[in-house]
Structures are given as C-alpha cells and as structure tokens.
C-alpha cells in the first residue's frame, strides 16, 4: 500500500509504502527524491549508479535525488520518499546533522544496519507515521515533517556509530562539511587546497583529520569526479570531451588519465565495454 502527502502551497511531496513505490524504477533513471529503502526480513537487489547491490535483511539504503536507480527485486520493503519542498536537508542541517554523511556524503552508498532493538524502534515509528498520514488536519504537515526529522536524526546517529566516526564532534563536523562542499563544488574545484581554504584549514591539517578513514580528501574528490563521469557515460550520449568540460576539465586528457587510474579503462573504452556487458558491473 502506498500513502502520499502533498501540500499545494509548497508543492511538498512525501510518500511511503512497500516495494510498489519502487515500481516506476524498473528502468534505471534519476531517483529524483530523497529516498530510504528499508529491507525488513528478506533481501532486495538494487542498481545504484550502475552498480548492482544485494541488500540483506535489517538494512536501510539511503539515496540522494541525483543518483540513478533501478529496482530489480525485493519484497516486504518499507520505502520513504520526499522532495526538497517537504524537507530541505541543506536548510535543516543544524537540526538533523546529516549533510555529508547520510546525504551528499561521497561516492559510497550509505547502508545502515539495524539490530533488533533499533528495528523495533523504527517499527513503532513507522506505525506512528502511517497514523499521521491518515490524520488530515491543520497541523498534519508539521507533524509529518517532525517525524521525518526524527527518522533522519535516528538513522544519522546509527550510520555515525557504524562508520567509525570519531567521537570528537569537531572532527565529525569537519568531515561532514568537507563531503558536502565536494558534492556542490566538484565540477569546478578539484584541489584539496580549495576545500581546505573554505574550511579554514591547511591542506595538511585537513588530510590529518581523514587519517583514520580509508580515503584521503584527494581520493574523495577524485572518486566523486569519476562517479559523475561514469553516470554521464552510462546514462547520456555525451562525448568524453563534453563530459570532461562539464566536470571542469579544460583538457579532456586530464579526466581520461584520472578515469583510467580508477577504472582501468579510458572513458571511450568504458563506454565500449558497456555495449558488450550489462550495466551493473561497474
């Protein structure tokens, strides 16, 4: 069953339901909405940005509107979707603290693991959510926004705990801000120095804050650039030169070298490979 809330004055949209809510995505396309896919007690197979992923039970996958998504299989899912008009992640980040971690993090797909205790809490939350969707009154919109904020806060806490984030709040905030800055600037700015300056840090200090994580600031920037190049190669007809220009490279050979270092293919060879192998192996 799908339940939907819309607000005429703001064009806000909120949807919740089971796997039926994902049926429009049987062909890969931009998901267009902030999306949570909660796999309850079976498993689901999804294609996200050209990569096929099987999600086991008791996990939540978090998707950002600019990701390409295809629903392959899955049952007994709980799905939440909403647009910026319903709840603006950027404007409310001081409240929910999810920018750069849950949404707009980097090229890694956020997957949250739930134990029995957390799963039980979110089950109760879902029931309250459904009840509120059926309660049409003057405060329904604000109640639904409050519930979504609570859900985002809860899932952000869980992913912080599971992601090895340092308990030092300043360090976590720095990493969040860096990831968000990369998301909104990677098409024009490719150097660590730019982001370090925006964060009032030296490049060395910024890199030191990432020392305990798997990737350096430069690797995160390059990963995001390569991910965008892959998306454009897979889902558009743009040439390698056009893609390079769109991602901020005046010389297409610079992107080609970076792309080949990450994927073992040049952009043109990557596209040729797509014709001989199905999307989902990249």
C-alpha atoms as a printed R data frame, in Angstrom:
    type eleno elety resid chain resno      x       y       z
1   ATOM     1    CA   UNK     A     1  0.000   0.000   0.000
2   ATOM     2    CA   UNK     A     2  1.230   3.484  -0.888
3   ATOM     3    CA   UNK     A     3  0.337   6.546   1.167
4   ATOM     4    CA   UNK     A     4  1.119  10.030  -0.079
5   ATOM     5    CA   UNK     A     5  1.046  13.519   1.397
6   ATOM     6    CA   UNK     A     6  1.085  16.591  -0.837
7   ATOM     7    CA   UNK     A     7  0.968  20.258   0.061
8   ATOM     8    CA   UNK     A     8 -0.459  22.536  -2.627
9   ATOM     9    CA   UNK     A     9  1.061  25.764  -1.290
10  ATOM    10    CA   UNK     A    10  4.661  24.477  -1.307
11  ATOM    11    CA   UNK     A    11  4.468  21.554  -3.790
12  ATOM    12    CA   UNK     A    12  5.779  19.330  -0.998
13  ATOM    13    CA   UNK     A    13  5.609  15.567  -1.564
14  ATOM    14    CA   UNK     A    14  6.015  12.733   0.924
15  ATOM    15    CA   UNK     A    15  5.398   9.089   0.050
16  ATOM    16    CA   UNK     A    16  5.649   5.887   1.997
17  ATOM    17    CA   UNK     A    17  4.840   2.345   1.002
18  ATOM    18    CA   UNK     A    18  6.257  -1.051   0.161
19  ATOM    19    CA   UNK     A    19  8.090  -2.205  -2.968
20  ATOM    20    CA   UNK     A    20  5.176  -0.934  -5.091
21  ATOM    21    CA   UNK     A    21  6.601   2.545  -4.556
22  ATOM    22    CA   UNK     A    22  9.720   1.462  -6.468
23  ATOM    23    CA   UNK     A    23  7.896   0.019  -9.495
24  ATOM    24    CA   UNK     A    24  8.417   3.236 -11.548
25  ATOM    25    CA   UNK     A    25 12.139   2.462 -11.397
26  ATOM    26    CA   UNK     A    26 12.183  -0.813 -13.327
27  ATOM    27    CA   UNK     A    27 14.386   1.062 -15.812
28  ATOM    28    CA   UNK     A    28 17.363   2.952 -14.421
29  ATOM    29    CA   UNK     A    29 16.732   6.690 -14.071
30  ATOM    30    CA   UNK     A    30 17.321   9.577 -11.701
31  ATOM    31    CA   UNK     A    31 15.502   8.762  -8.488
32  ATOM    32    CA   UNK     A    32 14.622  12.443  -8.089
33  ATOM    33    CA   UNK     A    33 13.626  12.246  -4.404
34  ATOM    34    CA   UNK     A    34 15.375  11.703  -1.096
35  ATOM    35    CA   UNK     A    35 14.758   8.000  -0.520
36  ATOM    36    CA   UNK     A    36 15.078   5.437   2.252
37  ATOM    37    CA   UNK     A    37 14.687   1.749   1.341
38  ATOM    38    CA   UNK     A    38 14.321  -0.424   4.442
39  ATOM    39    CA   UNK     A    39 14.788  -4.148   3.767
40  ATOM    40    CA   UNK     A    40 12.826  -5.860   6.525
41  ATOM    41    CA   UNK     A    41 13.236  -9.641   6.564
42  ATOM    42    CA   UNK     A    42 14.233 -10.837   3.109
43  ATOM    43    CA   UNK     A    43 16.632  -9.143   0.708
44  ATOM    44    CA   UNK     A    44 16.482  -6.678  -2.163
45  ATOM    45    CA   UNK     A    45 18.518  -6.288  -5.331
46  ATOM    46    CA   UNK     A    46 19.005  -2.709  -6.482
47  ATOM    47    CA   UNK     A    47 21.082  -0.996  -9.132
48  ATOM    48    CA   UNK     A    48 22.537   2.298  -7.897
49  ATOM    49    CA   UNK     A    49 24.622   4.409 -10.256
50  ATOM    50    CA   UNK     A    50 25.234   1.392 -12.470
51  ATOM    51    CA   UNK     A    51 26.288  -0.919  -9.625
52  ATOM    52    CA   UNK     A    52 24.078  -3.881  -8.717
53  ATOM    53    CA   UNK     A    53 23.873  -4.321  -4.957
54  ATOM    54    CA   UNK     A    54 22.098  -7.014  -2.945
55  ATOM    55    CA   UNK     A    55 20.868  -5.651   0.377
56  ATOM    56    CA   UNK     A    56 20.362  -8.169   3.162
57  ATOM    57    CA   UNK     A    57 17.582  -8.020   5.743
58  ATOM    58    CA   UNK     A    58 17.523  -5.428   8.526
59  ATOM    59    CA   UNK     A    59 19.324  -2.796   6.481
60  ATOM    60    CA   UNK     A    60 18.356   0.661   5.233
61  ATOM    61    CA   UNK     A    61 19.747   2.108   1.997
62  ATOM    62    CA   UNK     A    62 19.825   5.900   1.697
63  ATOM    63    CA   UNK     A    63 19.597   7.566  -1.720
64  ATOM    64    CA   UNK     A    64 20.038  11.177  -2.827
65  ATOM    65    CA   UNK     A    65 17.904  12.713  -5.637
66  ATOM    66    CA   UNK     A    66 20.812  12.935  -8.103
67  ATOM    67    CA   UNK     A    67 21.513   9.185  -8.068
68  ATOM    68    CA   UNK     A    68 20.479   6.809 -10.847
69  ATOM    69    CA   UNK     A    69 18.376   3.957  -9.509
70  ATOM    70    CA   UNK     A    70 16.774   0.748 -10.745
71  ATOM    71    CA   UNK     A    71 14.631  -1.612  -8.689
72  ATOM    72    CA   UNK     A    72 15.414  -5.209  -9.653
73  ATOM    73    CA   UNK     A    73 13.771  -7.315  -6.941
74  ATOM    74    CA   UNK     A    74 12.697  -7.331  -3.320
75  ATOM    75    CA   UNK     A    75  9.682  -7.841  -1.091
76  ATOM    76    CA   UNK     A    76  8.434  -6.739   2.314
77  ATOM    77    CA   UNK     A    77 10.198  -3.389   1.987
78  ATOM    78    CA   UNK     A    78  9.382  -0.090   3.661
79  ATOM    79    CA   UNK     A    79 10.138   2.931   1.491
80  ATOM    80    CA   UNK     A    80 10.081   6.639   2.313
81  ATOM    81    CA   UNK     A    81 10.448   9.307  -0.364
82  ATOM    82    CA   UNK     A    82 10.237  13.086  -0.110
83  ATOM    83    CA   UNK     A    83 11.280  16.157  -2.050
84  ATOM    84    CA   UNK     A    84 13.170  19.290  -1.085
85  ATOM    85    CA   UNK     A    85  9.916  21.196  -0.671
86  ATOM    86    CA   UNK     A    86  8.769  18.757   2.009
87  ATOM    87    CA   UNK     A    87 12.035  18.793   3.936
88  ATOM    88    CA   UNK     A    88 15.147  20.654   2.819
89  ATOM    89    CA   UNK     A    89 18.191  18.728   4.006
90  ATOM    90    CA   UNK     A    90 20.504  21.688   3.500
91  ATOM    91    CA   UNK     A    91 18.333  24.243   5.307
92  ATOM    92    CA   UNK     A    92 17.681  21.933   8.262
93  ATOM    93    CA   UNK     A    93 21.171  20.502   8.657
94  ATOM    94    CA   UNK     A    94 21.695  22.226  12.014
95  ATOM    95    CA   UNK     A    95 18.708  20.250  13.284
96  ATOM    96    CA   UNK     A    96 19.398  16.834  11.765
97  ATOM    97    CA   UNK     A    97 23.169  16.974  11.060
98  ATOM    98    CA   UNK     A    98 23.036  14.604   8.085
99  ATOM    99    CA   UNK     A    99 24.646  16.601   5.255
100 ATOM   100    CA   UNK     A   100 27.881  14.988   4.173
101 ATOM   101    CA   UNK     A   101 27.127  11.719   5.977
102 ATOM   102    CA   UNK     A   102 23.627  10.442   5.209
103 ATOM   103    CA   UNK     A   103 23.097  12.600   2.125
104 ATOM   104    CA   UNK     A   104 25.685  14.140  -0.190
105 ATOM   105    CA   UNK     A   105 28.461  12.211   1.528
106 ATOM   106    CA   UNK     A   106 30.745  10.895  -1.206
107 ATOM   107    CA   UNK     A   107 30.709   8.041  -3.701
108 ATOM   108    CA   UNK     A   108 29.889   5.448  -1.004
109 ATOM   109    CA   UNK     A   109 26.261   4.309  -0.766
110 ATOM   110    CA   UNK     A   110 25.063   4.716   2.855
111 ATOM   111    CA   UNK     A   111 23.749   1.393   4.173
112 ATOM   112    CA   UNK     A   112 22.576   1.280   7.793
113 ATOM   113    CA   UNK     A   113 22.473  -1.958   9.766
114 ATOM   114    CA   UNK     A   114 19.688  -2.452  12.315
115 ATOM   115    CA   UNK     A   115 19.791  -4.688  15.362
116 ATOM   116    CA   UNK     A   116 16.598  -5.989  16.962
117 ATOM   117    CA   UNK     A   117 16.332  -3.019  19.303
118 ATOM   118    CA   UNK     A   118 16.696  -0.383  16.583
119 ATOM   119    CA   UNK     A   119 14.431  -2.302  14.225
120 ATOM   120    CA   UNK     A   120 11.743  -2.386  16.909
121 ATOM   121    CA   UNK     A   121 12.036   1.359  17.475
122 ATOM   122    CA   UNK     A   122 11.687   2.096  13.777
123 ATOM   123    CA   UNK     A   123  8.706  -0.271  13.507
124 ATOM   124    CA   UNK     A   124  6.914   1.833  16.126
125 ATOM   125    CA   UNK     A   125  7.958   4.979  14.309
126 ATOM   126    CA   UNK     A   126  6.511   3.639  11.058
127 ATOM   127    CA   UNK     A   127  3.154   2.931  12.677
128 ATOM   128    CA   UNK     A   128  3.001   6.500  14.018
129 ATOM   129    CA   UNK     A   129  3.940   7.760  10.569
130 ATOM   130    CA   UNK     A   130  1.081   5.814   8.948
131 ATOM   131    CA   UNK     A   131 -1.403   7.074  11.539
132 ATOM   132    CA   UNK     A   132 -0.323  10.664  10.933
133 ATOM   133    CA   UNK     A   133 -0.713  10.259   7.173
134 ATOM   134    CA   UNK     A   134 -4.339   9.311   7.828
135 ATOM   135    CA   UNK     A   135 -4.915  12.288  10.147
136 ATOM   136    CA   UNK     A   136 -5.865  15.221   7.951
137 ATOM   137    CA   UNK     A   137 -5.907  18.466   9.941
138 ATOM   138    CA   UNK     A   138 -4.203  21.866  10.067
139 ATOM   139    CA   UNK     A   139 -1.036  20.577  11.716
140 ATOM   140    CA   UNK     A   140 -0.576  17.407   9.673
141 ATOM   141    CA   UNK     A   141  2.211  18.870   7.527
142 ATOM   142    CA   UNK     A   142  4.284  19.973  10.502
143 ATOM   143    CA   UNK     A   143  3.718  16.690  12.321
144 ATOM   144    CA   UNK     A   144  4.942  14.746   9.289
145 ATOM   145    CA   UNK     A   145  7.998  16.995   8.958
146 ATOM   146    CA   UNK     A   146  8.790  16.483  12.648
147 ATOM   147    CA   UNK     A   147  8.519  12.718  12.240
148 ATOM   148    CA   UNK     A   148 10.779  12.728   9.179
149 ATOM   149    CA   UNK     A   149 13.311  14.877  11.040
150 ATOM   150    CA   UNK     A   150 13.282  12.332  13.880
151 ATOM   151    CA   UNK     A   151 13.801   9.483  11.414
152 ATOM   152    CA   UNK     A   152 16.724  11.294   9.765
153 ATOM   153    CA   UNK     A   153 18.322  12.050  13.143
154 ATOM   154    CA   UNK     A   154 17.994   8.400  14.208
155 ATOM   155    CA   UNK     A   155 19.482   6.994  11.002
156 ATOM   156    CA   UNK     A   156 22.271   9.585  11.021
157 ATOM   157    CA   UNK     A   157 23.229   8.562  14.561
158 ATOM   158    CA   UNK     A   158 23.310   4.920  13.518
159 ATOM   159    CA   UNK     A   159 25.491   5.490  10.467
160 ATOM   160    CA   UNK     A   160 27.891   7.593  12.544
161 ATOM   161    CA   UNK     A   161 28.196   4.771  15.068
162 ATOM   162    CA   UNK     A   162 28.715   2.163  12.363
163 ATOM   163    CA   UNK     A   163 31.004   4.250  10.166
164 ATOM   164    CA   UNK     A   164 33.849   4.643  12.632
165 ATOM   165    CA   UNK     A   165 33.380   8.370  13.074
166 ATOM   166    CA   UNK     A   166 35.440   9.794  15.883
167 ATOM   167    CA   UNK     A   167 33.518  10.912  18.947
168 ATOM   168    CA   UNK     A   168 35.239  14.282  18.576
169 ATOM   169    CA   UNK     A   169 32.368  16.477  17.378
170 ATOM   170    CA   UNK     A   170 34.700  18.958  15.702
171 ATOM   171    CA   UNK     A   171 36.258  16.217  13.589
172 ATOM   172    CA   UNK     A   172 32.878  14.800  12.569
173 ATOM   173    CA   UNK     A   173 31.630  18.267  11.643
174 ATOM   174    CA   UNK     A   174 34.754  18.896   9.568
175 ATOM   175    CA   UNK     A   175 34.303  15.660   7.615
176 ATOM   176    CA   UNK     A   176 30.605  16.422   7.062
177 ATOM   177    CA   UNK     A   177 31.362  19.905   5.785
178 ATOM   178    CA   UNK     A   178 34.117  18.636   3.513
179 ATOM   179    CA   UNK     A   179 31.898  15.957   1.957
180 ATOM   180    CA   UNK     A   180 29.090  18.451   1.382
181 ATOM   181    CA   UNK     A   181 31.482  21.010  -0.123
182 ATOM   182    CA   UNK     A   182 32.812  18.385  -2.528
183 ATOM   183    CA   UNK     A   183 29.281  17.465  -3.613
184 ATOM   184    CA   UNK     A   184 28.412  21.032  -4.512
185 ATOM   185    CA   UNK     A   185 31.777  22.107  -5.958
186 ATOM   186    CA   UNK     A   186 33.494  19.089  -7.549
187 ATOM   187    CA   UNK     A   187 32.506  20.135 -11.077
188 ATOM   188    CA   UNK     A   188 34.700  23.222 -10.811
189 ATOM   189    CA   UNK     A   189 37.154  22.660  -7.968
190 ATOM   190    CA   UNK     A   190 39.455  19.623  -7.998
191 ATOM   191    CA   UNK     A   191 42.178  20.559  -5.498
192 ATOM   192    CA   UNK     A   192 42.345  19.855  -1.764
193 ATOM   193    CA   UNK     A   193 43.649  23.400  -1.265
194 ATOM   194    CA   UNK     A   194 40.311  24.923  -2.347
195 ATOM   195    CA   UNK     A   195 38.316  22.896   0.184
196 ATOM   196    CA   UNK     A   196 40.885  23.400   2.928
197 ATOM   197    CA   UNK     A   197 40.642  27.165   2.464
198 ATOM   198    CA   UNK     A   198 36.841  27.045   2.634
199 ATOM   199    CA   UNK     A   199 37.143  25.127   5.910
200 ATOM   200    CA   UNK     A   200 39.821  27.485   7.277
201 ATOM   201    CA   UNK     A   201 42.352  24.658   7.468
202 ATOM   202    CA   UNK     A   202 45.672  23.948   5.835
203 ATOM   203    CA   UNK     A   203 45.665  21.043   3.338
204 ATOM   204    CA   UNK     A   204 47.880  19.061   5.734
205 ATOM   205    CA   UNK     A   205 45.549  19.609   8.704
206 ATOM   206    CA   UNK     A   206 42.570  18.597   6.598
207 ATOM   207    CA   UNK     A   207 44.322  15.412   5.457
208 ATOM   208    CA   UNK     A   208 45.296  14.550   9.042
209 ATOM   209    CA   UNK     A   209 41.628  14.588  10.052
210 ATOM   210    CA   UNK     A   210 40.961  11.852   7.480
211 ATOM   211    CA   UNK     A   211 43.936   9.719   8.558
212 ATOM   212    CA   UNK     A   212 41.835   7.085  10.364
213 ATOM   213    CA   UNK     A   213 39.470   6.669   7.412
214 ATOM   214    CA   UNK     A   214 40.025   4.658   4.252
215 ATOM   215    CA   UNK     A   215 40.236   7.621   1.889
216 ATOM   216    CA   UNK     A   216 42.150  10.882   1.851
217 ATOM   217    CA   UNK     A   217 40.486  14.190   0.875
218 ATOM   218    CA   UNK     A   218 42.043  13.961  -2.599
219 ATOM   219    CA   UNK     A   219 40.743  10.414  -3.089
220 ATOM   220    CA   UNK     A   220 37.234  11.538  -2.129
221 ATOM   221    CA   UNK     A   221 37.371  14.389  -4.660
222 ATOM   222    CA   UNK     A   222 38.639  12.079  -7.402
223 ATOM   223    CA   UNK     A   223 36.080   9.371  -6.560
224 ATOM   224    CA   UNK     A   224 33.255  11.885  -6.897
225 ATOM   225    CA   UNK     A   225 34.583  13.120 -10.249
226 ATOM   226    CA   UNK     A   226 34.904   9.570 -11.590
227 ATOM   227    CA   UNK     A   227 31.423   8.653 -10.327
228 ATOM   228    CA   UNK     A   228 29.919  11.604 -12.197
229 ATOM   229    CA   UNK     A   229 31.853  10.693 -15.345
230 ATOM   230    CA   UNK     A   230 30.506   7.124 -15.095
231 ATOM   231    CA   UNK     A   231 26.942   8.385 -14.711
232 ATOM   232    CA   UNK     A   232 27.264  10.564 -17.791
233 ATOM   233    CA   UNK     A   233 28.912   7.803 -19.831
234 ATOM   234    CA   UNK     A   234 26.250   5.271 -18.876
235 ATOM   235    CA   UNK     A   235 23.113   7.390 -18.975
236 ATOM   236    CA   UNK     A   236 23.791  10.081 -21.613
237 ATOM   237    CA   UNK     A   237 25.129  10.263 -25.156
238 ATOM   238    CA   UNK     A   238 27.633  12.999 -24.321
239 ATOM   239    CA   UNK     A   239 31.136  12.616 -25.715
240 ATOM   240    CA   UNK     A   240 34.155  12.178 -23.457
241 ATOM   241    CA   UNK     A   241 35.191  15.726 -24.324
242 ATOM   242    CA   UNK     A   242 31.764  17.135 -23.394
243 ATOM   243    CA   UNK     A   243 31.804  15.204 -20.130
244 ATOM   244    CA   UNK     A   244 35.286  16.444 -19.275
245 ATOM   245    CA   UNK     A   245 34.197  20.038 -19.849
246 ATOM   246    CA   UNK     A   246 31.043  19.542 -17.745
247 ATOM   247    CA   UNK     A   247 33.130  18.256 -14.830
248 ATOM   248    CA   UNK     A   248 35.569  21.149 -15.025
249 ATOM   249    CA   UNK     A   249 38.433  19.860 -17.187
250 ATOM   250    CA   UNK     A   250 39.582  22.142 -19.990
251 ATOM   251    CA   UNK     A   251 41.756  19.320 -21.314
252 ATOM   252    CA   UNK     A   252 39.847  16.039 -21.731
253 ATOM   253    CA   UNK     A   253 43.084  14.061 -21.421
254 ATOM   254    CA   UNK     A   254 43.331  15.036 -17.737
255 ATOM   255    CA   UNK     A   255 39.976  13.420 -16.982
256 ATOM   256    CA   UNK     A   256 40.902  10.434 -19.144
257 ATOM   257    CA   UNK     A   257 44.047   9.774 -17.099
258 ATOM   258    CA   UNK     A   258 42.180  10.073 -13.802
259 ATOM   259    CA   UNK     A   259 39.353   7.859 -15.055
260 ATOM   260    CA   UNK     A   260 41.730   5.168 -16.288
261 ATOM   261    CA   UNK     A   261 43.634   5.179 -12.995
262 ATOM   262    CA   UNK     A   262 40.386   4.466 -11.127
263 ATOM   263    CA   UNK     A   263 38.694   2.057 -13.546
264 ATOM   264    CA   UNK     A   264 41.464   0.639 -15.777
265 ATOM   265    CA   UNK     A   265 39.501   1.993 -18.770
266 ATOM   266    CA   UNK     A   266 39.658   5.241 -20.682
267 ATOM   267    CA   UNK     A   267 36.224   6.941 -20.911
268 ATOM   268    CA   UNK     A   268 35.792   5.807 -24.529
269 ATOM   269    CA   UNK     A   269 36.814   2.210 -23.734
270 ATOM   270    CA   UNK     A   270 34.485   2.219 -20.716
271 ATOM   271    CA   UNK     A   271 31.564   3.139 -22.968
272 ATOM   272    CA   UNK     A   272 32.533   0.435 -25.486
273 ATOM   273    CA   UNK     A   273 32.627  -2.075 -22.646
274 ATOM   274    CA   UNK     A   274 29.071  -1.089 -21.713
275 ATOM   275    CA   UNK     A   275 27.877  -2.341 -25.093
276 ATOM   276    CA   UNK     A   276 29.321  -5.801 -24.517
277 ATOM   277    CA   UNK     A   277 28.471  -6.152 -20.813
278 ATOM   278    CA   UNK     A   278 25.288  -5.195 -18.947
279 ATOM   279    CA   UNK     A   279 25.241  -2.162 -16.699
280 ATOM   280    CA   UNK     A   280 25.725  -3.315 -13.137
281 ATOM   281    CA   UNK     A   281 29.329  -4.473 -13.185
282 ATOM   282    CA   UNK     A   282 30.924  -1.093 -12.707
